[in-house]
Amino acid sequence: MPTAQKAATIKALSDQLTRAQLTIVTDYRGLGVAELQGLRGNLRPTGAEFRIAKNTLTTIAAERAGIDGLAGLLAGPTALVLAYDDPVQASKVVSDFVRTSRVLTVRGGVMNNQLVTAPDIDNPIHVGGMASEVDRNHGTCARGDRLLNVLGRDIQRLPLDVGENR
């Protein structure tokens, strides 16, 4: 039986996992305090947070939240990015940080109770598509749809631009 402090941590983590639209599992080994603070500061405007978590407590919290598949991503030092408001922007912030820091690694994640691979998280179109699917199910306008529409317009213009340069 977990101690009272661990039980409170499990409850809080379970609530956070339930509220998060996207949960990204990372290995933060080698990051300094200043780098972690910088990442947290970049995530805050997107409605996401970066939380270091114990694997056993996270596994229990995920089970209580009804999230399948997260336990397979939990090995070694683990930190979670919990995106509550804008999963597309949060995944972009994490991807940019991974590229610039070369220390933080993404193991994968969970969105809409589906496992998401590390390359999928690095691709905002994939995350945006999954986000729009979630939002359509809830009857709201999706930020992911807007991202896909903007990208779609740019892609539609691409053959014209290439043709004009010939």
HUSUL-V270741 format. One record per residue. N is the residue number from 1. OMEGA is omega in whole degrees, 0 to 359 (* if undefined). D_FIRST is the distance of its C-alpha to the first C-alpha in Angstrom with 2 decimals. Layout:
BEGIN
n:N omega:OMEGA d_first:D_FIRST
n:N omega:OMEGA d_first:D_FIRST
END
This chain:
BEGIN
n:1 omega:181 d_first:0.00
n:2 omega:177 d_first:3.81
n:3 omega:181 d_first:6.60
n:4 omega:180 d_first:9.21
n:5 omega:179 d_first:11.43
n:6 omega:178 d_first:9.47
n:7 omega:177 d_first:8.78
n:8 omega:178 d_first:12.51
n:9 omega:179 d_first:13.50
n:10 omega:180 d_first:12.10
n:11 omega:180 d_first:13.96
n:12 omega:180 d_first:17.01
n:13 omega:177 d_first:17.17
n:14 omega:177 d_first:16.92
n:15 omega:180 d_first:19.73
n:16 omega:179 d_first:21.73
n:17 omega:179 d_first:21.54
n:18 omega:181 d_first:22.69
n:19 omega:186 d_first:25.56
n:20 omega:174 d_first:26.72
n:21 omega:180 d_first:29.72
n:22 omega:174 d_first:29.32
n:23 omega:179 d_first:26.49
n:24 omega:179 d_first:27.88
n:25 omega:183 d_first:25.81
n:26 omega:171 d_first:27.55
n:27 omega:186 d_first:27.63
n:28 omega:183 d_first:28.63
n:29 omega:177 d_first:29.25
n:30 omega:179 d_first:32.49
n:31 omega:178 d_first:32.76
n:32 omega:181 d_first:33.79
n:33 omega:181 d_first:32.78
n:34 omega:179 d_first:36.09
n:35 omega:178 d_first:35.67
n:36 omega:178 d_first:32.20
n:37 omega:178 d_first:33.66
n:38 omega:178 d_first:36.59
n:39 omega:179 d_first:34.52
n:40 omega:179 d_first:32.46
n:41 omega:178 d_first:35.80
n:42 omega:180 d_first:37.26
n:43 omega:186 d_first:34.36
n:44 omega:181 d_first:34.30
n:45 omega:180 d_first:37.61
n:46 omega:182 d_first:36.42
n:47 omega:180 d_first:33.48
n:48 omega:176 d_first:30.93
n:49 omega:179 d_first:28.52
n:50 omega:185 d_first:27.35
n:51 omega:174 d_first:23.75
n:52 omega:186 d_first:22.23
n:53 omega:175 d_first:18.76
n:54 omega:186 d_first:16.16
n:55 omega:182 d_first:16.31
n:56 omega:180 d_first:12.71
n:57 omega:179 d_first:11.95
n:58 omega:178 d_first:15.34
n:59 omega:179 d_first:14.78
n:60 omega:180 d_first:11.84
n:61 omega:179 d_first:14.09
n:62 omega:178 d_first:17.09
n:63 omega:180 d_first:15.78
n:64 omega:179 d_first:15.05
n:65 omega:180 d_first:18.52
n:66 omega:181 d_first:20.11
n:67 omega:181 d_first:21.39
n:68 omega:172 d_first:22.22
n:69 omega:183 d_first:23.26
n:70 omega:184 d_first:21.71
n:71 omega:180 d_first:19.46
n:72 omega:180 d_first:22.75
n:73 omega:187 d_first:23.89
n:74 omega:177 d_first:20.99
n:75 omega:181 d_first:22.04
n:76 omega:180 d_first:22.92
n:77 omega:186 d_first:23.29
n:78 omega:171 d_first:22.69
n:79 omega:181 d_first:23.97
n:80 omega:168 d_first:24.25
n:81 omega:182 d_first:27.38
n:82 omega:183 d_first:26.64
n:83 omega:183 d_first:30.02
n:84 omega:188 d_first:30.18
n:85 omega:188 d_first:33.97
n:86 omega:183 d_first:35.99
n:87 omega:180 d_first:34.42
n:88 omega:181 d_first:37.87
n:89 omega:179 d_first:38.50
n:90 omega:179 d_first:35.01
n:91 omega:177 d_first:35.46
n:92 omega:178 d_first:38.92
n:93 omega:180 d_first:37.70
n:94 omega:180 d_first:35.13
n:95 omega:178 d_first:37.83
n:96 omega:180 d_first:40.34
n:97 omega:178 d_first:37.98
n:98 omega:180 d_first:37.19
n:99 omega:184 d_first:40.96
n:100 omega:183 d_first:41.84
n:101 omega:183 d_first:39.06
n:102 omega:179 d_first:39.01
n:103 omega:180 d_first:35.66
n:104 omega:176 d_first:33.08
n:105 omega:178 d_first:32.46
n:106 omega:178 d_first:31.26
n:107 omega:183 d_first:29.22
n:108 omega:180 d_first:29.39
n:109 omega:179 d_first:27.76
n:110 omega:175 d_first:27.16
n:111 omega:180 d_first:29.61
n:112 omega:182 d_first:29.98
n:113 omega:176 d_first:27.05
n:114 omega:177 d_first:29.26
n:115 omega:178 d_first:28.84
n:116 omega:181 d_first:31.42
n:117 omega:179 d_first:32.79
n:118 omega:178 d_first:33.65
n:119 omega:177 d_first:37.40
n:120 omega:180 d_first:36.85
n:121 omega:179 d_first:35.20
n:122 omega:183 d_first:38.22
n:123 omega:183 d_first:40.50
n:124 omega:179 d_first:40.65
n:125 omega:179 d_first:42.69
n:126 omega:179 d_first:39.88
n:127 omega:179 d_first:37.28
n:128 omega:177 d_first:39.92
n:129 omega:178 d_first:40.62
n:130 omega:179 d_first:37.01
n:131 omega:181 d_first:36.81
n:132 omega:176 d_first:39.99
n:133 omega:178 d_first:38.67
n:134 omega:182 d_first:35.66
n:135 omega:177 d_first:38.05
n:136 omega:178 d_first:40.55
n:137 omega:179 d_first:37.90
n:138 omega:175 d_first:37.31
n:139 omega:180 d_first:41.08
n:140 omega:177 d_first:41.36
n:141 omega:186 d_first:43.57
n:142 omega:172 d_first:41.78
n:143 omega:178 d_first:42.16
n:144 omega:177 d_first:41.75
n:145 omega:179 d_first:44.81
n:146 omega:178 d_first:46.81
n:147 omega:180 d_first:45.91
n:148 omega:178 d_first:46.95
n:149 omega:179 d_first:50.15
n:150 omega:179 d_first:51.08
n:151 omega:179 d_first:50.41
n:152 omega:178 d_first:52.30
n:153 omega:180 d_first:55.33
n:154 omega:180 d_first:55.35
n:155 omega:179 d_first:55.17
n:156 omega:179 d_first:57.98
n:157 omega:186 d_first:60.17
n:158 omega:180 d_first:59.59
n:159 omega:178 d_first:62.29
n:160 omega:180 d_first:64.78
n:161 omega:179 d_first:64.17
n:162 omega:180 d_first:64.47
n:163 omega:181 d_first:67.61
n:164 omega:182 d_first:69.23
n:165 omega:183 d_first:68.79
n:166 omega:* d_first:70.79
END
